[in-house]
Amino acid sequence: MTSKINRRQLIGAIGGVSLTGVLGNESFSAQTVISNSGRNFETEILVCGGGPAGFAAATNAARLGRKVLILERYGRLGGMGICARVWPLMGGVQSPFVKEVHDKIGGNGFDPERADLHYADLLEQAGAKILLHNWVTEPIMEGNRIVGVKTVSKEGIHTVSANLVIDATGDADVAANAGVPFEMGREGDGLVQPMSIMFAVEGVADNAQYCGSEEAARATSIDNNETWETVTTRAQKNGELPETVGVVRTYKMGRRGKACVNATQINGLFGTKVEDLTNAELQCRRQVFQIVDFMRKYFPGYENIYVSHMPSVIGVRETRRICGLEQLKREDLVSGRKWDNAIVREARFSLDIHNPAGGGQAENQNQKQVQGTAGKVKPYDIPATCVIPQKIDGLLVAGRCISGSHEAHSSYRVQNICMAIGAGVGTLAAVALNDHTTPANTDMKKIQKILFQ
Ligand SMILES: Cc1cc2nc3c(=O)[nH]c(=O)nc-3n(C[C@H](O)[C@H](O)[C@H](O)COP(=O)(O)OP(=O)(O)OC[C@H]3O[C@@H](n4cnc5c(N)ncnc54)[C@H](O)[C@@H]3O)c2cc1C
């Protein structure tokens, strides 16, 4: 039966009671509101976060025969690469899994409109269950052991119990709430790499130049002895660009005339604070239009560009880094250190520190140079001990929030390396359960045989 109720009665009823009625001229059915009466899920391996690390971990764990559930807060898999339109896939790594993904999605220059469906195919073919629109809120603990999590969705607050939990949230949400110690920011002032809105433009002329790094900005001539960098720096100084925008990086996208632009940035804000996220979203989106005006005016071939895509969420480069049994450090990357217990081999990407306190690149920045240059690394390993957290059992961490220093993170945070970390962590989790042991005591030779052959 439909009964008429007023707005006050409706608001008073919120708390889980089932209602039907008419509000103004609209009929409604308010059957479910956020309540504690959500559902209970059970799984063996629970992966929190559906980014490159999370989907890789879930796929590999399911392929080894375990019951796997992957939870993602947004409506799409793929993490920053899809939801924040971070593009292209970067970083080199020796990983048959990453190669398989590349073959499926079209390599580093993948189509971001389609890649998340390829990720879903891989998960479903492996037998993993996917739940989107599910935000992991807090861990369920038994002493020092995590035995599940609570999540919130439109249906209410759910509980998920699991034998092993993998935190692939990028921000180490689960680990931090479970009591795993973590670090955030660089030594000294605690500042993190800036957040940025990536965006796409169309209308780029065929003869336009593309410039994807600080080094390229220095080497790219525009005209009258000016370079991409000198033009950008002058505009930054005279206020035509925001003072934090020291480099305008452009990457040619698949379609003719289309480019991805990596340029906006906001300093001094944290991707784990809601006011900071709000501020960053608004300020960076405003920067986009200032940058487009600048590009139209100064970059030949960009005179007719327009913004064709802006993602719904801002890109967050750096937040919490858990403290694991071991920490990966800058020296390990620069020297190309090898580990007997490697779950990732031959990772390659520069030390890419977007300046936490100004524009451009912080690495190798000195007083003479406004912008630094990303530092070089030698192909390095990532050991299992960097994904096993201190203090808490039943938990592994995958992706950019593993145990590493601020500098080391600036290299392994790119998508191909995070995907390889996820592949390693999913394998470690499944083999540990299959062998009735803990991740720390798992036979690493067995893991490496699965991962690298
Ligand atoms: C602006 C910017 C530009 C970049 N450019 C590049 C580039 O060109 N190439 C490149 O390879 N890399 C680039 N990166 C880095 C790269 O995108 C990320 O570091 C990488 O995606 C990290 O992978 P991840 O799986 O660890 O985390 P993420 O990609 O962040 O994925 C984490 C997932 O977990 C979900 N999640 C988070 N919290 C919860 C929760 N509580 N409950 C449920 N789900 C949750 C998120 O929605 C997300 O889907 C860039 C990053 C930024 C910010």
The ligand as a MOL file (V3000), in Angstrom:
LIG
                    3D

  0  0  0     0  0            999 V3000
M  V30 BEGIN CTAB
M  V30 COUNTS 53 58 0 0 0
M  V30 BEGIN ATOM
M  V30 1 C 48.9320 12.5130 -12.0170 0
M  V30 2 C 49.6000 11.2070 -12.1050 0
M  V30 3 C 50.2660 10.8630 -13.2640 0
M  V30 4 C 50.8580 9.6120 -13.3750 0
M  V30 5 N 51.4100 9.2620 -14.5660 0
M  V30 6 C 51.7250 7.9720 -14.7780 0
M  V30 7 C 52.0330 7.5170 -16.0910 0
M  V30 8 O 52.0270 8.2770 -17.0500 0
M  V30 9 N 52.3290 6.2010 -16.2530 0
M  V30 10 C 52.3270 5.3160 -15.2080 0
M  V30 11 O 52.5780 4.1340 -15.4240 0
M  V30 12 N 52.0380 5.7180 -13.9590 0
M  V30 13 C 51.7120 7.0230 -13.7260 0
M  V30 14 N 51.3500 7.4320 -12.4700 0
M  V30 15 C 51.4580 6.4820 -11.3210 0
M  V30 16 C 50.4150 5.3870 -11.3010 0
M  V30 17 O 49.2320 5.7470 -11.9220 0
M  V30 18 C 50.0500 4.8910 -9.8960 0
M  V30 19 O 51.1000 5.0140 -8.9950 0
M  V30 20 C 49.6120 3.4280 -9.9880 0
M  V30 21 O 48.3570 3.4050 -10.6280 0
M  V30 22 C 49.5370 2.7740 -8.6370 0
M  V30 23 O 48.8890 1.5250 -8.7470 0
M  V30 24 P 48.1640 0.8830 -7.4800 0
M  V30 25 O 47.4260 -0.3030 -7.9570 0
M  V30 26 O 49.1480 0.7430 -6.3850 0
M  V30 27 O 47.1690 2.0370 -6.9640 0
M  V30 28 P 45.9660 2.7790 -7.7040 0
M  V30 29 O 46.1430 2.8700 -9.1620 0
M  V30 30 O 45.8020 4.0360 -6.9230 0
M  V30 31 O 44.7340 1.8140 -7.4200 0
M  V30 32 C 44.1740 1.6770 -6.1270 0
M  V30 33 C 42.7230 1.2420 -6.2830 0
M  V30 34 O 42.1550 1.0290 -5.0020 0
M  V30 35 C 40.8960 1.6890 -4.9190 0
M  V30 36 N 40.6730 2.0560 -3.5170 0
M  V30 37 C 41.3560 2.9610 -2.7920 0
M  V30 38 N 40.9090 3.0080 -1.5420 0
M  V30 39 C 39.8960 2.0970 -1.4750 0
M  V30 40 C 39.0340 1.6710 -0.4300 0
M  V30 41 N 39.1370 2.1830 0.7940 0
M  V30 42 N 38.1170 0.7270 -0.7160 0
M  V30 43 C 38.0100 0.1840 -1.9670 0
M  V30 44 N 38.8040 0.5550 -2.9880 0
M  V30 45 C 39.7440 1.4870 -2.7360 0
M  V30 46 C 41.0410 2.8920 -5.8250 0
M  V30 47 O 39.7900 3.3910 -6.2610 0
M  V30 48 C 41.8820 2.3190 -6.9630 0
M  V30 49 O 41.0980 1.7220 -7.9710 0
M  V30 50 C 50.8030 8.6980 -12.2930 0
M  V30 51 C 50.1380 9.0380 -11.1200 0
M  V30 52 C 49.5380 10.2720 -11.0270 0
M  V30 53 C 48.7810 10.6060 -9.7840 0
M  V30 END ATOM
M  V30 BEGIN BOND
M  V30 1 1 1 2
M  V30 2 1 2 3
M  V30 3 2 2 52
M  V30 4 2 3 4
M  V30 5 1 4 5
M  V30 6 1 4 50
M  V30 7 2 5 6
M  V30 8 1 6 7
M  V30 9 1 6 13
M  V30 10 2 7 8
M  V30 11 1 7 9
M  V30 12 1 9 10
M  V30 13 2 10 11
M  V30 14 1 10 12
M  V30 15 2 12 13
M  V30 16 1 13 14
M  V30 17 1 14 15
M  V30 18 1 14 50
M  V30 19 1 15 16
M  V30 20 1 16 17
M  V30 21 1 16 18
M  V30 22 1 18 19
M  V30 23 1 18 20
M  V30 24 1 20 21
M  V30 25 1 20 22
M  V30 26 1 22 23
M  V30 27 1 23 24
M  V30 28 2 24 25
M  V30 29 1 24 26
M  V30 30 1 24 27
M  V30 31 1 27 28
M  V30 32 2 28 29
M  V30 33 1 28 30
M  V30 34 1 28 31
M  V30 35 1 31 32
M  V30 36 1 32 33
M  V30 37 1 33 34
M  V30 38 1 33 48
M  V30 39 1 34 35
M  V30 40 1 35 36
M  V30 41 1 35 46
M  V30 42 1 36 37
M  V30 43 1 36 45
M  V30 44 2 37 38
M  V30 45 1 38 39
M  V30 46 1 39 40
M  V30 47 2 39 45
M  V30 48 1 40 41
M  V30 49 2 40 42
M  V30 50 1 42 43
M  V30 51 2 43 44
M  V30 52 1 44 45
M  V30 53 1 46 47
M  V30 54 1 46 48
M  V30 55 1 48 49
M  V30 56 2 50 51
M  V30 57 1 51 52
M  V30 58 1 52 53
M  V30 END BOND
M  V30 END CTAB
M  END
